Each structure stands twice: as C-alpha cells, then as structure tokens.
Amino acid sequence: MTIIICIPIMKKGSQKKNKYAHLSQPQVEFDFHGLDPFLGEEGVRDLTREKLAEFKNSGKSVVRLIVGKGLRSKNGEVIKPIVLELLQEMKLDGDIRDYGFDSAFGVGPNEGAVVVKI
C-alpha cells in the first residue's frame, strides 16, 4: 500500500496578506524592567496610566507593555498582576478598548508582555 501526501506549492508572494494586520501591531512599547523597586503598587498603577495617556495623546492606538514574567525576581511576578488588574479596571471603565498577552515573541502567548488597545 502506497500513501501519497500532497502538499500545495505556492509561488512566492502568492499568499494572501491581511491588509488590516498592521492595525493590531503595537506602535510603541514601554518596558517596566529596571523600575525603582520601591515604586510600590500605586506607583506602578500611576505610571501605567500616565504612559497610556501619553501614548494615546500622541496618536498611538496599540501599545506593548513589557511587564516581565518575574523569572529573576525573588518574589516572583510583581508588576504583571498589578498592571493586569489595572487594565481590567480600565477596560470596564471604558478607558481602554482591550488588552491581551502578546504573541509576537514566539509560539503561543508571551506572558511577559501585554498588548493594549487604547
């Protein structure tokens, strides 16, 4: 018994491109790594709100927040849970449109970065 597997061969450039893909790509990013460890929860919340407002006022609509995975922190994830809680509140209040883990850095979600649609 012979099994034949057919694999379609596409000419270079013949794949259909999503002409709207650029609309969901981050236009700017902010990295929380290296922040003052004594900033505290309210400081992180204030800084996040400040940065999102700054980006929105400059005409950006999609932002990547690099919050880290907490791999090198002796206390585990510190910033990420604060930022995620704030983003949930901001979404419910209508201050942002949506947010989710970034998948640009490999297969599956990158849980160290969050993409925010403002």
C-alpha positions as CSV (number, residue, x, y, z in Angstrom):
1,M,0.0,0.0,0.0
2,T,1.4,3.4,-1.0
3,I,0.4,6.6,0.7
4,I,0.7,9.8,-1.3
5,I,0.8,13.1,0.6
6,C,0.0,16.2,-1.5
7,I,1.5,19.4,-0.3
8,P,0.4,22.5,-2.2
9,I,3.2,24.6,-3.6
10,M,2.6,28.3,-3.6
11,K,4.5,30.7,-5.6
12,K,6.5,33.3,-3.6
13,G,4.2,36.3,-2.9
14,S,1.0,34.4,-3.8
15,Q,-0.2,34.1,-0.2
16,K,-3.0,36.4,0.6
17,K,-1.9,39.1,3.1
18,N,-4.2,40.5,5.7
19,K,-4.3,44.2,4.8
20,Y,-5.5,45.1,8.3
21,A,-2.8,43.2,10.2
22,H,-0.9,46.5,10.9
23,L,-3.8,47.8,12.8
24,S,-3.3,45.4,15.7
25,Q,0.5,45.6,15.8
26,P,2.0,47.6,18.7
27,Q,3.1,51.1,17.6
28,V,5.1,51.8,20.7
29,E,6.2,49.9,23.8
30,F,7.1,50.6,27.4
31,D,9.4,48.3,29.4
32,F,8.8,48.0,33.1
33,H,12.2,46.3,33.7
34,G,14.6,48.3,35.8
35,L,11.9,50.3,37.6
36,D,12.6,51.5,41.1
37,P,11.7,48.6,43.4
38,F,10.3,51.0,45.9
39,L,7.8,52.4,43.5
40,G,5.0,50.3,45.1
41,E,1.7,49.3,43.7
42,E,0.2,52.8,43.5
43,G,3.4,54.0,41.7
44,V,3.1,51.2,39.1
45,R,-0.6,52.0,38.6
46,D,0.1,55.7,38.3
47,L,3.0,55.1,35.9
48,T,0.9,52.8,33.7
49,R,-2.0,55.3,33.5
50,E,0.5,58.1,32.7
51,K,2.2,56.2,29.9
52,L,-1.1,55.0,28.3
53,A,-2.4,58.6,28.4
54,E,0.9,59.9,26.9
55,F,0.7,57.3,24.1
56,K,-2.9,58.0,23.4
57,N,-2.3,61.8,23.3
58,S,0.5,61.2,20.8
59,G,-1.9,59.3,18.5
60,K,-0.9,55.8,19.3
61,S,-3.7,53.2,19.5
62,V,-1.9,49.9,20.2
63,V,0.8,49.7,22.9
64,R,3.0,46.8,24.1
65,L,3.7,46.9,27.9
66,I,6.6,44.7,28.8
67,V,5.8,43.6,32.3
68,G,8.1,40.6,32.7
69,K,7.4,37.1,33.8
70,G,9.1,37.5,37.2
71,L,11.7,34.8,36.4
72,R,14.6,36.7,38.1
73,S,12.6,38.2,40.9
74,K,12.9,36.6,44.3
75,N,9.3,37.4,44.9
76,G,8.0,36.1,41.5
77,E,5.7,38.2,39.4
78,V,5.4,41.7,40.9
79,I,4.5,44.2,38.3
80,K,2.4,41.9,36.0
81,P,-0.5,41.3,38.4
82,I,-0.7,45.0,39.3
83,V,-0.8,46.0,35.6
84,L,-3.3,43.3,34.6
85,E,-5.7,44.3,37.4
86,L,-5.4,48.0,36.4
87,L,-6.1,47.1,32.7
88,Q,-9.2,45.1,33.7
89,E,-10.5,48.1,35.6
90,M,-9.6,50.5,32.8
91,K,-11.4,48.2,30.3
92,L,-14.6,48.1,32.4
93,D,-14.5,51.9,32.8
94,G,-14.1,52.3,29.0
95,D,-10.6,53.9,29.3
96,I,-9.1,51.2,27.0
97,R,-10.7,49.1,24.3
98,D,-9.0,45.8,25.0
99,Y,-5.8,44.0,26.1
100,G,-4.2,40.6,26.0
101,F,-0.9,38.8,26.2
102,D,1.4,39.4,23.3
103,S,2.1,36.6,20.9
104,A,4.8,38.3,18.8
105,F,7.7,36.7,20.5
106,G,7.3,33.0,19.6
107,V,4.6,30.4,19.6
108,G,1.7,31.0,21.9
109,P,1.2,33.9,24.2
110,N,4.2,35.8,25.7
111,E,3.1,36.2,29.3
112,G,5.8,38.8,29.8
113,A,4.2,41.3,27.5
114,V,0.7,42.7,27.2
115,V,-0.7,44.5,24.1
116,V,-3.2,47.2,25.0
117,K,-5.6,48.8,22.5
118,I,-6.3,52.3,23.7
